[in-house]
């Protein structure tokens, strides 16, 4: 069981290259990774590929993918207790601090040492839905208390901008598809409830102290960095695409598909997927939005269309050129037929335009990582 607690700091810097005269910023990231795992049963995630997000952010920082704005980002700081993290995943140019997000002194020490921070991007949560239902206090301690400690330290250091990597699990059972930011948030599990509580904590901290925040809600982060050097490495694995690719790799016998009688085109569940690079870019844009004086807000991220489980498997066969054994089983309790979020607001307000929303591209980048790193970050690949 993994648990991620992390956050990323932003500092201002001078723009480089030919760019528009818009808010020169320097983005520093502090990332605390305690544990991470996506609960496939409900396709709920939080920071399922946080290593991908963190290091993809690093790779994307020097050049806005839209091409209209180039900012120089020189400094990256990683904050990680290495309980389940991989030091090999930390960029050699990054400054590394080992510690725990719930330890106020350790956070204060980093903020004291890394002066001039303007904004924070906060990845934080135990993200295993099933575990949250049998051990809810762990989730309140880690997710909610950890955020409380972080906010206390940020306020003490005069830092008033925060981007929160949230989850679409805050919505619970959707009332409509695609899901809108204005839809009710009625979480059906403790994990989603703690993430909603964290969002409300940001709101009331703004009321009392003037902090500004952006909350980014999304379902299934997937894919890998296009260079093939950064990808998912979970043990045990629970995410759909990596499990499929493990079958293609020969490290797993088969992929189980739960339910073939849903009211969808082929009878299997439809889920919304977002490439980790696009997810990283959305976090960067949200940071820029706050530094430009944007108001606190909530945005959904996703493809807006979704793919069935069968479509994902068939596309994986096409991309890998491998046969993938499938075992069909009965439905699992609590699996909605379709979970898709609308990203129209993020596109309109943040200027977010996902570049890797093609399913084949998503799987191809993931395969490039998994086919060359069957053991993840461990030696012996």
Order of alpha helices (4+ residues) and beta strands (2+ residues): beta-beta-alpha-beta-beta-alpha-beta-alpha-alpha-alpha-beta-alpha-beta-beta-alpha-beta-beta-beta-alpha-beta-beta-alpha-beta-beta-alpha-alpha
